[in-house]
Amino acid sequence: MKSVFIDQWTENSPALAASLTERLFLKGMRELSLHFITYERLPQTPLWGEQLQIAYPDMDLSIQWHVMDRGLRLREKLQIVRSHLCQIVQHADYILLPLGGGEANLQQMITHEALQLFPDKVVFWVEEAGNENVVWMKQYAANRQLYHHVHELISAGNFKAVKKLLTKRVANPQVMQLLDLGLSLKTLDLSRKQAEQYFTILIEVLQHLDSELLEEEIAYIKRMMKLPSGDQKAFISFLYNYAELLYEQQELIDFIVIYYRLAEETLLYALGWDVRNDLNDSAFPFLVRKDAKYALPLTKQEKLTKHFHRYMKILSREVRHIEKKENVRIRRDKCVGLERLSPRDRYFADLYLFFNEKSFETFLDLRHEGVSGHGFADFTKEKFEALLGGQTPLQKIDAILTYLSLKPNYSIFQLVQKAVLGLIAHETLQGVNSNDT
C-alpha cells in the first residue's frame, strides 16, 4: 500500500517524519512519499532525510518539497494546492494529513481540498501531549458526510431543509442567520433592517473566510442591500440570480415565471422608467429615472400598466415614429438605414430589435403555457435551447443586459452558499481538534 504524507515544512518536520515512518513500517507498510510545502526556497538535501532512508532500507521512501510564493492571492494559492494534490496523490491508497502544526490557513486549505478531491483516502495524523497517533477520525467522517449533505441541499437553494438539518448540530449563530437570508431572498420577504443586518454578516463571514475578498464582490452585496427599498438594478440582479438558480436545478416552470419578470423589468429599465413604490394604488405608478441616458416621455394620460406587452406597445409606437421621421426601416425581418439614426434613436431601435426578435418573443410566450398561465406545457432545457437557436435562455438575455450594463457578475445565492459552506467546513475542522482521539 502506498501512503503519501502532506505537510508544511517546519523545524518539527524531521522528527514528525521519522515518527510517522517508524509507525507505518511497524504496521507493515513499505511505500511512503513525504511531501512538504514551503513558502521559502527549497531546502538543501537534508542529512535527516538520508539517515531516514538508510534506517529503513526496506521502505520505498521519497521526500519532495513544493515551493509556493507567499505573496500570491488566496485564489492562486488554492489553485496551486489543488494542482499539487492531484499530482501527489496519483496511485496512493492513503493521504496522511497532520493537524495542529504550521500556518492554520494553509493547513485548512490543504485539508479541505484533500477531502473534496479524495474523501475516501484521507487519514489524520494527530499530535497530542507529545504523543503521535495515526487515527481514522470517525467523528470527522460523520461531519464530512453532514457537510456533503448540506452542500447538496444548499446548492439546490433548499435553505429550509439545510436549516432543519443543522438545527442543534451547529452552534455558530451566523450559519442560521445566513440561512435565514437565503430563505428571505427566495420569497423577497426582507425588511430594510433585516437586509442591512444579514448582508453585513454575509460580508463579514466572506472576509473572514477569504481575506482577499474582491472589492467588486463586496460592492455587489452592498447593492443587494437595497432590495427592500425597491432599487431597480438590485431587483434585476436578483431576478437574474434567481432565474440562474432555478434553471440549474431544472425547476423550469418557476424559471419561466421569473425569466418573464426579468425581461419585463429589464424593458421597463431600458425605456428609462421605474415604478414608484410609495404611492397608493390609484396614483400613477411610473416615473422617469433621473439617471436614464435615454427615456421615452411619460404622461399620466397614457394607459400604461405594469405589463411587458404594454411596454412593448409604447416602444413599437416610438419605433414607427422614428421610421417615419428618418425614412428608415426597423423590422425584425429587414432593417434599412439604421446607420443614419442619432445615438438616441439607434438606442430605441436596438431595444426594439432585441425584444421583438421572433425566438425571444416565442420563448416569453411559454409563460402562458405553464402552470402559471393555466396551461400544462412539458418544459425541458433541450426544448428551450432548441427554440433559442442553441443558446440557453440566460445566454439569450445576457446580450441586452450587457448592452444596458445590467448583467450581474456574481450570484447572491452562490455568495450565501459559499459563506454557509465555509462556516460548516470550519466548524468541522474545529470539531476534529476538540474530539478525544
N, C-alpha and C positions, 0 to 999 in steps of 0.2 A: 504494500500500500504506500502511495506517495502522499506525503504531507508537505504543505507549504506554510511557513510562518511569516507573517507580515507585521512589521512594527516600525516605529520611528527610531532613528538612530540616536541613542543617548549613551551616557557613560555607563549605564547599567546594562547595556545590551550584551556585552560579552558574558557576564555572569548569567543573565537570563537565557542566552542561547545555550550555554553549557548545561544548565539545569534541565532545559527542555530536551536537549539531545540525549542526555542520560536517561530521562524518564521514558522517552519514546523507544530508545534502544532496549530497555528492560521490558517493554511491552511487546517487543518482537518486531517493531517497525524498522525498516532498513533503508528508507529513502526519504530524505528531508532536504528541503530547499529553504534557506533563510533569506528573507528579503527585508532590507531596511530602507526607509525613506528618510532623506535628509535635506534640509534647506541649504546646507553648506556644500563645499566642494566634496568630491568623492574621497573618502578616507584611503590612505595607502594600505596595501595588503597587510593586515594586522597579524602580529605574532600569535594572538589568541586563536585566530581562525585556522592557522596552520597547525597549532597544537591540538585543536579540536578535531581536525581531520586525522591527525596522527593517533589520537586517543581512541578513535572509533574507526579503525580501518575497514570494518565490515559494513559501515554505513555509507551509502551513496549520498554524500553531504556536499552541498554547494552554498555559497554565500554571494549575494548580489546587493549592490547599492543603487538607489534611484534618487537622483538629484532633482529638486524642484525649486524654482525661483520663488523666494519669499514675497517678492513684490507683485506676483500675479494676482489678478482679480479672483474672487471666490469661484466664479463660474469656470474660469480657466483651470484652477486647481482641481475642481471637481472632474473636469474632462480628463485631466492627466491621471488622476486616481483611477477613474474608470478604465482608461486605456491600460494602465499598469496591471490592474486586477485581471483583465481579460487575457493579458499575455502570461501573467504569473500562474494563473490557476489551470491552465491547459493540462488535462490528464491527471489532475490532482484529485485525491479522494477526500482529503480534509484540508480546510483552511483554518489555521490556528491564529487567533487574534487575541492580543493581550488587552486587558482592561486595567486602567489605573495609572498608566505612565505616559510621558510625553505631553504634547500640547493637546488640550481637550478638543478643540475644534477639528483638528486634523484627525484625531482618533475617532471622533464621532463620524466624520466624513467617510473614513475607511470602513468602519463597522457598518454604517448604514448602507453604503454602496455594495459591500460584500453580501449583505443579507438580501438586497434587492436582486443582485445578479446570480448569486449561488446560495439560495436559502437552505438547501439540504446538506451543504458541506461545512458549514461554519461550526467551529468549536472554540470556546473561550478559554484563555489562559488567565487565571485569576491569581493575583498576588495578595495575600492577606497575612499580616503579622509575621512577615519573613518567610512564610511557607508558600511554595508554589504548587498549585494543583491544576491539572488539566481536567475540566469537567464539562459535561453536556449540561447546558443551562435549561432545565425543563421549564422553569417559570418563564424564562426568556422566550422559549419556543411557543408557550401559550400566549404570551404577549405579542409575539410576532404574528401568530395566527389572527389575533384580535386586530392587529394593525392592518393586515391584508384584507380582512373583512370590512373594516372601516374604509379602507382605500377603495374597495369595490363599490360600496354604497355611496360614498361621498362623491366619487367620480360620476355617478349617475345623478347627482343632485338630490339624493334622498337624505336630506339633513334630518328629517324627523326620525327616520329609522336609526341613524347614527346616534342621535341624542338619546334615544331609548336604550340603545346598546351600551352606551358609555356611562349612563347614569349609575352612580355608586361604584364605577370602576376607575374613573379618572377624577382626581381631586382638583386639578387645575381649573379654576372658575373661568378662565379665558377661553377654554375649549367650548364650554357651554354657551358663553356669550357669542362666540363666532358662529356656532351652530344656530343660535337664535337669529343672527344676522342673515345667514343663508335662508332660513325659513321665512324671514320677513321680506327678503328680496323676491322670493318666488311668488309672494302674494302682494307685494308692494304695500304691505301694512307696516309702515315705518314712519314714526314721527320725527320731527327735526331734532329733538333732544336725543332720541334713540340713535338716529343716524350719526350724529356727532360723536356719541359715546362709542358705538360699535365700530365705526370706521377708524376712530383714533386707536382703539385696541388693535384693529387689524394692522395698522401701520406699525405700531409698537412691536407686535409679535413678529411681523415680517422683518423688521430691522434687527430684532434680536436673533432671528434665525439666519439672516443674511446681512452682515454688517455693511455690505456694499450694495444694498438695495438701490436700484436706479431711481434717480430723481423723477424720471418720467412715470415710473410705477406709483410713486407717492403722489404725484400730481394727479394721476388718473383716479386714485382712491379719493382724493380730496374733491375732485369734480363730482364723483358719485355721491358725496355727502349732500349735494344739492338736490338729490332726487325728490325728497319730501316737499321741497319748495316749488316743484314743477319746472325745474330747469330743463329746457328743451334738449340741449346737447346731451345732458346726463341721461335723459329719458331715452333718446335714440340709441345711445351706447348700451343702456340696459336692455332694450328690446333686441339689439343685435346679439349681445351676450347670451340672453335667454334663448333666442332662436338657435344659436350655435349649440347650446347645451341640449335642447330638445332634439335637434337634428342628429347629433351624435348618438343619443340614446334611442333614436328611431321612434320617438313619440310624435308621429307625423301629423296627427290631427291637431294637436295643440300647436305644433310647429307652424302649420298653415295659418292659424289664427294670429299668432304672434308675428309671423312674417308679413301678413297683410297689414297689421297695425304698424309695423316698421316702415313699410312702403308708404302708408298713409301719412305718418308723422314726418317722414323724410320729404315728401312732396310739399307738405304744409311749410316746413322749414325752407325748402328751396324757393317757394313763392315769396319768401320774405315775411312770412306771417308766424304768429304764435297765438296760443289760446290763453285768455285770461282766466285765472283760477279764483279770483277774489270777488266775483260778481254773482248775483242771483241768476236763476235760470231764465228770467225774462230779458236780461240785458244782452246786448250784442257781445258775443264772446271772443271776437277776434281783434287782434291788434297788429300793426306793422312793427317788426322788430327794429330796434334802434341800431343794431349792428349789421343789418342786412345791406349787402353791397348793391343788390338789385331787389326791388319789391314791386309787385303789382298793387295798384291802388285798391283801397278798401272803402266801401260805403255801407252805411247801415241799411240802405235800401236793397242791397244785394241779398238775394235769397240764398244765403250761404249756410250750410250745415256742416257738422263735423264728420264728413264722409269723403272717402277717396274720390268717388265719381263726381262729387260736386267740385272738388279742387281741379280735377281734370277738365271739367266743362269750362271753367274760367280760364285755365291755361290754353285750351283749344281755341277759345274765343280770342285770346291775345295773339295767338299764332296766326289765325286767319286775318287779324288786323295787320300784323307785320307783313304777311304775304301781299295784301292789297296795297299797303303803303309803300313797300320797297320793290314791288313787282318781282317777287321771288316765289319759289315753290318749296314748301316744307311738308313733305309727306313721307310716311314710312316706306312707301314703295319707290319713291324717287324725290330727290332734292335738287333744286336748281338755284344758283345764285347766292348760296349761303356766305360765300366769301365777301359779299358786298355789305353784309349786315354790320351794324355797330356792335361793339362788345356787349352792350346791354341786350339788344335783340338776338344776338347769337346765343347768349346765355339761355334765354327762354326757348329758343328753337332747340337747343341741345337737350333741355329738360323734356320738352315735348317728345323728341325722337326717342329718348330713353324710356319714359313712362308709357308711351304709346306703342312701343315695339311689340309685335304680334305675340311672340312666345312669352314675353313677360306678362302681357295682358291676359293671355290664356291661363298662365300659371296662377295669377292672382284670382282668377275666376274659380279656381279649385276650392277656394274658401266656401263657396256656396254649395259645393258638392259633399263636404264633410258633415260630421255630426252637428257642428256649429251652424251650418246652413241648412239643417233639416234634411241632409242627404246621407248617403251611406257609401261613398266612394272608397274603393280599395286603394289606399295610397301606398306607394313604395318609393324608395330612393331612386331606384332604377327608372321608374316612370317619370319622376321629377326631372332627372338629369337628361333623359331622352327628350323630354319636352323642351328643355332649355339648351339643346344642342351640345350636350356633353358637359355642361357646367353644372355645379351644384347651385341651388337657389342663392346661397350666400355669396358664392363667387359672382353670380349674376348681378346682385345688388351692390357688390363691392365697387363696381365701376362708378356708379353715381355717388356713393358715399365718399369715395376718394376724390372725385371731382368737387364735392362740396366740403372737403376736409373734415368729414364726419366719421370716417372709419376708425373704430377703436383699435388700438394696438395691444390691448390687454383684455382679459375677461375677468370681471369682478367675481364670478363664480369660481374660476380657477385660482384666483388670489386667496379667496376664503378657503378653498380646498387645500392649497399649499400651506397656509397657516395652521389649519387644524391638523393635517398630517405631520407637519413639522413638530408641533407640540406633542402629539401622540408618540412620535419616534423618540423625542427627548424624554418623555415620561417612561418609555420602555427601557431606555438605556439606564436611567436612574434606578429603575426597578431592579435591574441586574446588579448594580452596585450595592443595593440595600438588602439583597437576599442573602441568606445563610448558604454558603456553598461548601 
